[in-house]
């Protein structure tokens, strides 16, 4: 039914949040190869394969973000090349909210401290764990998660973006939707939206740690990596 | 751009998203 009066004012942000909730991709499974006898190789191969499939999903998801397809193809590429790891890491942190000392890369691929350390992923897991703690303390919910993920997409600082104004417009639209969402749901906490946005520096820092980790794996070699994953890693270097 | 062939292709393919 159509909202009226004061309810109508609440419409626009709710439309965006509902849209983002529907656009949220199905969860992926990591499916570690039980026949791989080398635990480290199994962990790293599983992680890189999962990240490659996440990438495909993230690219498909970005097309559903309001206004993203109105950017030029070149700018869509520049934006995705600069923020895909932030989007990926935010998803992992959100999945890990319920687990204090574990990182949930996928439901069937959960790494504790020891498993991570053995595979050389100790620093990455610690960084994602720190980010997850921040969101746990904030009790980040699903609506806020999808809003924040969309904002992270449009928060690109890529120097290759040609029409920065168009990207700024998308960012403003989503920022406004977050402000409206929080002012409706938590009028008693006017700092809520700001608190969420203040997690973006840690998100970028964590994505930087992920980049260093993946680049290290690539440099050392021995772990199969798909072409798209390599292409996107290269784009960030 | 040659270097980013796969991303380019994925973005170009079905440029219009599936109806939600």
Interface residues (C-beta under 8 A of the other chain):
Chain A: X19 X22 X23 X56 X59 X60 X63 X64 X69 X73 X74 X76 X77 X80 X81 X227 X228 X231 X232 X234 X235
Chain B: X1 X3 X4 X5 X6 X7 X8 X10 X11 X12 X15 X16 X17 X20
